[in-house]
Amino acid sequence: MFALLPELAVLALALAVLLGDLLRKGRARELAWLSVAGLAGAFLLTLRTTYGTLFTETLVADAFGVVLKQLFLAGTAVVILLSMREMERFAWKAEYLSLVLFVCAGMMLMVSANELITLYVALEIVTITLFILTAYRKRDALSVEAGLKLYVQGFASSGILLYGLSLLYGATNTTYLPAIAQALARGSPTATLLLGAVMVLAGFGFKLSIVPFHMWVPDVYQGAPTPITAFLSVGSKAAGFAVAMRVLVLALGSLQGHLIVVLGALAVVTMFLGNLLAISQNNVKRLLAYSTIAHVGYMLLALVMSPKVGAASLLFYLAVYTFANLLAFAVLIALSDAGGGEDISAFSGLVTRSPWLAVAMVAALLSLGGIPPVAGFVGKFYLFANAVREGFLLLALAGVVNTIISMYYYLRIVREMFIVKSAAPAVLPSFALKVAVALCLAAIVFFGLYPAPLLRSVEYAAALLVR
Amino acid sequence: MTLSAMLFLPLAGAFVVAMLKRERDIKFTALAASGATLLLALFAWLRFVPGGLNFEEQYTWIPQIGVSYHLGVDGISLPLVFLTALLGFLVMLYSWKQKERVKEYFLYFLVLEMGMLGVFLALDLFLFFIFWEVSLVPMYFIIGIWGGPRKDYAAIKFFMYTLAGSVALLLGIFIIYFKASPHTLDIPLLVKLSPLAGSLPLAGLVFWLLFVGFAVKVPSFPFHTWLPDAHVEAPTGGSVILAGVLLKMGGYGFIRVVLPILPEASRQWAWAVAILAVISIVYGALVAMAQSDFKKLVAYSSVSHMGYVMLGVSSAMALSSPEMLRSGVTALNGAVLQMFNHGIITGALFFLVGIIYERTHNRDLNKFGGLDQKVPLYAAVMTVVGFAALGLPGLNGFVGEFLVFLGSYGIQPLFTAIGLLGIIIGAAYMLWTLQRMLLGKPRVEYPHLEDMDVRELVVLAVLVAVMFMVGLYPAPILDIINSGTLAILGG
């Protein structure tokens, strides 16, 4: 039970926020700070996790899950900090906060799931709640359209995933992931099993926005409230990858020989398409949507590698990507909160208007592009180096070539901030936003200059995961 | 600690600059930080003991991937470290009159100085690569913000070109890393382990990956096209640092990384490097001759002069028998000295371009003339620097080129003979430039030209003094360089 304390804490927090909203109206701001404090508390609880399995082995508490849970808790706290202005502006009730917290709890359960049905239920908690959050700007047609798009593709992909999972069950007679791995190790894979694996892959493909299942991403990212876009681009991606790691790489590990070519090809296509399409975007939310697709492509490399190396690379990359992407969104939100809009031109002359935001944005973009000394460089270094180590020289080559392409459009924003002059007024971000920016900036600078502690914990988690 | 202090002083200066408001304070801080760095570099020079690494520092940093914070200088890096600190300081001094976006200007130059020093001081490939990339961003800003009319294009071209080179470099580093056992990125250790010995096809691949990374920076033909654009658009200080120091990072990479870690592949491919070097020399010189834009001319002359460096490096690469060792060491000594000299001379040339452009807003050589009557001091300095650039004995340019050709002749006589053409063409375009600018009738367009002020004179006097010192008595600097090249070529 103690292993589940962080999840329970987040759930309790969500309910407390709902209740608080019911008892005292118009206290959304205080409740938001309460949520941030509660998430910090849950973060502390994760430090004391006892490893093991729970509820007849349906849930597993391991170091791999803990690292991800910590990432979700930090990410969710940042998302709430970023939402405060938006909540004030549209007079959203605290119910919004509790939905965000439910997503967080769902993601934490997702990465703990040790069994297919539990996994599916956790996944649906996240997916369904995200439909609501995406369409939360109720009077904004784009937001509603985004919600609907997410809804349609979400259920379609859930259906495909569920069908794949049922085929896996049919072929192995068990829904437990370790048992599936054992069953597969005994014999050569059947056609049913392979079909199941491919359907599961396609299902994850939608959730993770792997090309060619990525069509929904730009519209949904553009339409959703920006904090939720940030949430989608980091939290649900991280959770999706963690589950993909557990199912595709660990449970179906013996199929890796069959899936490796498919995964490798998908990785290359995803990174190229994401980066090439990002070049011509003028809306920064759409640009970051395509950039997210490209990063998904990089992270797919981790699924091709041997499980231990792949898990460590994935965890590290996810951690630094999360903070860098949240930081980029934070600056974007600061600008659009100030009425600048969401186009690249909103960034004009930012270095004179608000130097710290400009510096933060440059750090975020350099990190996303993999330029030192910020953390993104170490993430890419570790990921691509491991790809070379595992013998995937061409995949690593594709990765580094894409790094070059991506810098081109990240530099477009840098150019707008530093080179283009603008008479627009200074940007005055809210206190909550400043906290979020400071947190993310500190994270990517710290992990960039001193990645040793994080590397140690992801390598430890990966070593325990694969035994 | 000396080296760490030297490395982080500019960064500390940058932090202080970021906090300051008054322009005067900012300029003083920048000057003080780079001045202190220069003093430390001078201190390191005086305390340097030839033979082996000096002032070595090593701390565990990222043990999981075998990376340590490892600094040190030897005879190859020391002259370049000094060059960086010297030009860094002189640029701050020259930029005293900077008016537009002062704080950012000095901040970027200070960060840039740290990046460049880091490249020359780092003895770990990870650290080396970090500084390599760190120097990229401030230079992008310097060209992009204070550049000329096509600054956008030039800045992004500079950035993308170098980035493309550096990812090739990164892939090469990965392969070296995983071939080494234990996995390490420590340069001295890698030299000892020689991880790719005996696997020639793979070593060849790594060689070419590293080649692309470093050759873009040098720049060697055919990767040189970013250079003229970057130089023409960059502000004076940017051009000085770009030509004076950044290009040396490429040449230094060949000597520090490629030559000692991949000796077999280097020997195998030396001929290709030599051919590209000779093309750079002759082609760069010919294109320089065709320019009427003074800045573009200096830019292309850099391609040609860095070709000498590459010729010297290729001769050291081609070294196959112990009898040739003397020649190889001479060629490599020449290459390192040529890098130092080129930094001094081209730095001075770009300062001179900047000084005259500030007064006339013109860089077209055909629209000058008779400057010797209008601005005699300027003309005198220009003449000395021009002669140093064309390799007149007694000035520093001659010594480096002479050693490169002397050494290379013993190893690859044919390429050396073709390369010598560069000297002739170089003399031709330099003399023609001096003639077009300084001689003839004064132009009516500029009736009231002011000669150099004290600040500008100090900047150039320092550089001219170094030209004479190295030109007349090169022994001290050559002793230092020689200790480094001997260690690398195993003499």
Boltz contact constraints between the chains, C-beta under 6 A:
constraints:
  - contact:
      token1: [A, 371]
      token2: [B, 133]
      max_distance: 6.0
  - contact:
      token1: [A, 372]
      token2: [B, 130]
      max_distance: 6.0
  - contact:
      token1: [A, 372]
      token2: [B, 133]
      max_distance: 6.0
  - contact:
      token1: [A, 373]
      token2: [B, 130]
      max_distance: 6.0
  - contact:
      token1: [A, 385]
      token2: [B, 174]
      max_distance: 6.0
  - contact:
      token1: [A, 388]
      token2: [B, 174]
      max_distance: 6.0
  - contact:
      token1: [A, 389]
      token2: [B, 178]
      max_distance: 6.0
  - contact:
      token1: [A, 400]
      token2: [B, 167]
      max_distance: 6.0
  - contact:
      token1: [A, 400]
      token2: [B, 171]
      max_distance: 6.0
  - contact:
      token1: [A, 403]
      token2: [B, 167]
      max_distance: 6.0
  - contact:
      token1: [A, 404]
      token2: [B, 163]
      max_distance: 6.0
  - contact:
      token1: [A, 404]
      token2: [B, 164]
      max_distance: 6.0
  - contact:
      token1: [A, 404]
      token2: [B, 167]
      max_distance: 6.0
  - contact:
      token1: [A, 407]
      token2: [B, 163]
      max_distance: 6.0
  - contact:
      token1: [A, 418]
      token2: [B, 141]
      max_distance: 6.0
  - contact:
      token1: [A, 419]
      token2: [B, 144]
      max_distance: 6.0
  - contact:
      token1: [A, 419]
      token2: [B, 145]
      max_distance: 6.0
  - contact:
      token1: [A, 451]
      token2: [B, 62]
      max_distance: 6.0
  - contact:
      token1: [A, 452]
      token2: [B, 62]
      max_distance: 6.0
  - contact:
      token1: [A, 455]
      token2: [B, 64]
      max_distance: 6.0
